[in-house]
Amino acid sequence: MDYRLYLLDSVGRFADVEEWSCPSDVVALEQASRHVHAYGAELWQGARHLSTFAGPLEPRAQVARG
């Protein structure tokens, strides 16, 4: 199955993506959990969200501009 790990930036938006083919959700979750991303990441399989991984840094609050 195909999976995508979306890497988050400092304000919690998708900044980059890694694509993998894994035989199961368990393998994809294990692979994603071994990656360290500064602000966290989200693992998806198609339109299905599997997990969110926190990073060691906290995203900063987005400032509303008007």
MIPAMI-492778 format. One record per residue: residue number from 1; x, y, z of N, C-alpha, C, O in turn. Coordinates in pm, whole numbers, plus 50000, padded with zeros to 5 digits. Layout:
N
 resi   nxx   nyy   nzz  caxx  cayy  cazz   cxx   cyy   czz   oxx   oyy   ozz
  NUM     X     Y     Z     X     Y     Z     X     Y     Z     X     Y     Z
...
This chain:
66
 resi   nxx   nyy   nzz  caxx  cayy  cazz   cxx   cyy   czz   oxx   oyy   ozz
    1 50084 49882 50000 50000 50000 50000 50088 50124 50000 50202 50120 50047
    2 50036 50232 49947 50111 50357 49940 50075 50448 50056 49958 50464 50090
    3 50177 50507 50116 50161 50596 50231 50236 50725 50205 50331 50729 50128
    4 50190 50832 50272 50258 50960 50265 50277 51013 50406 50185 51013 50488
    5 50398 51058 50433 50429 51122 50559 50448 51270 50529 50546 51309 50465
    6 50353 51352 50575 50359 51496 50553 50435 51559 50669 50396 51544 50785
    7 50543 51630 50638 50624 51697 50738 50567 51837 50762 50533 51907 50667
    8 50557 51875 50888 50498 52004 50923 50604 52110 50942 50718 52082 50981
    9 50565 52235 50914 50658 52346 50934 50631 52413 51069 50553 52362 51149
   10 50695 52526 51093 50688 52591 51223 50551 52647 51259 50528 52682 51375
   11 50459 52655 51163 50322 52700 51194 50220 52588 51173 50100 52614 51170
   12 50269 52464 51160 50179 52350 51151 50124 52318 51015 50031 52237 51003
   13 50179 52379 50911 50135 52351 50773 50224 52244 50711 50337 52223 50755
   14 50171 52176 50609 50252 52078 50537 50367 52149 50465 50345 52242 50388
   15 50490 52104 50492 50607 52166 50431 50673 52076 50328 50735 52124 50233
   16 50660 51944 50347 50724 51848 50257 50651 51715 50272 50571 51697 50364
   17 50680 51623 50182 50615 51492 50189 50715 51383 50153 50800 51401 50065
   18 50704 51271 50222 50780 51151 50188 50679 51044 50151 50579 51025 50221
   19 50703 50974 50041 50612 50870 49995 50677 50733 50010 50794 50715 49976
   20 50600 50637 50062 50650 50502 50084 50548 50400 50037 50428 50428 50030
   21 50598 50284 50005 50513 50168 49981 50544 50070 50093 50657 50025 50107
   22 50443 50036 50172 50460 49944 50285 50352 49837 50277 50243 49862 50225
   23 50380 49718 50327 50284 49608 50319 50164 49623 50413 50062 49557 50394
   24 50175 49710 50516 50065 49722 50611 50075 49855 50687 50177 49922 50684
   25 49965 49890 50755 49964 50009 50839 50069 49999 50949 50136 50097 50981
   26 50083 49882 51006 50178 49862 51116 50320 49896 51071 50393 49966 51142
   27 50360 49849 50955 50494 49875 50904 50510 50025 50875 50614 50083 50906
   28 50409 50086 50816 50415 50230 50785 50424 50312 50914 50501 50408 50920
   29 50348 50276 51015 50352 50347 51143 50489 50331 51210 50543 50427 51266
   30 50545 50212 51203 50678 50190 51260 50783 50273 51188 50870 50333 51251
   31 50774 50277 51055 50871 50353 50976 50857 50503 51007 50957 50572 51024
   32 50735 50552 51015 50712 50694 51043 50760 50731 51183 50813 50840 51204
   33 50742 50642 51279 50781 50672 51416 50933 50680 51433 50981 50739 51530
   34 51007 50622 51341 51154 50628 51347 51210 50758 51291 51327 50789 51311
   35 51127 50835 51220 51171 50962 51164 51156 51073 51268 51057 51076 51342
   36 51253 51162 51274 51245 51276 51364 51226 51400 51279 51306 51429 51190
   37 51119 51473 51307 51088 51594 51233 51070 51707 51334 51001 51690 51435
   38 51131 51820 51308 51134 51930 51404 50997 51965 51458 50981 51980 51579
   39 50898 51980 51371 50766 52027 51414 50657 51920 51405 50540 51949 51426
   40 50696 51798 51372 50599 51690 51366 50565 51650 51224 50616 51707 51127
   41 50477 51550 51214 50440 51496 51083 50306 51424 51095 50261 51390 51205
   42 50243 51403 50980 50117 51328 50974 50132 51216 50872 50187 51236 50764
   43 50085 51098 50908 50091 50982 50819 49953 50957 50760 49853 50948 50832
   44 49948 50945 50627 49824 50922 50554 49840 50804 50460 49949 50779 50407
   45 49731 50732 50439 49723 50628 50337 49602 50666 50253 49488 50643 50292
   46 49630 50726 50136 49522 50782 50056 49455 50895 50133 49523 50986 50181
   47 49322 50891 50144 49247 50994 50216 49232 50959 50364 49164 51031 50438
   48 49293 50852 50407 49279 50805 50546 49397 50851 50631 49512 50817 50602
   49 49367 50928 50735 49469 50976 50828 49497 50867 50930 49406 50821 50999
   50 49624 50826 50941 49660 50719 51034 49708 50772 51168 49669 50722 51273
   51 49795 50875 51164 49852 50921 51290 49917 51057 51273 49957 51096 51163
   52 49928 51128 51384 50003 51253 51391 50118 51232 51489 50098 51180 51598
   53 50237 51272 51448 50357 51257 51530 50404 51395 51573 50425 51483 51490
   54 50421 51413 51703 50470 51540 51755 50620 51549 51731 50690 51448 51734
   55 50667 51669 51706 50809 51693 51693 50866 51747 51823 50790 51782 51914
   56 50996 51756 51834 51058 51807 51956 51035 51957 51977 51048 52006 52089
   57 51001 52030 51869 50975 52173 51880 50826 52199 51870 50756 52129 51798
   58 50778 52299 51942 50637 52337 51936 50616 52434 51820 50693 52528 51805
   59 50511 52412 51737 50482 52511 51633 50445 52642 51699 50381 52645 51804
   60 50486 52752 51637 50448 52882 51691 50310 52918 51641 50267 52871 51536
   61 50241 53000 51716 50105 53041 51679 50109 53124 51552 50198 53207 51533
   62 50011 53100 51467 50001 53177 51345 49943 53313 51380 49842 53320 51450
   63 50003 53418 51333 49958 53553 51361 49862 53596 51251 49894 53591 51133
   64 49742 53638 51292 49643 53686 51196 49685 53824 51146 49720 53912 51225
   65 49681 53840 51017 49717 53970 50957 49595 54026 50885 49524 53953 50815
   66 49572 54150 50903 49453 54207 50843 49470 54331 50777 49374 54386 50723
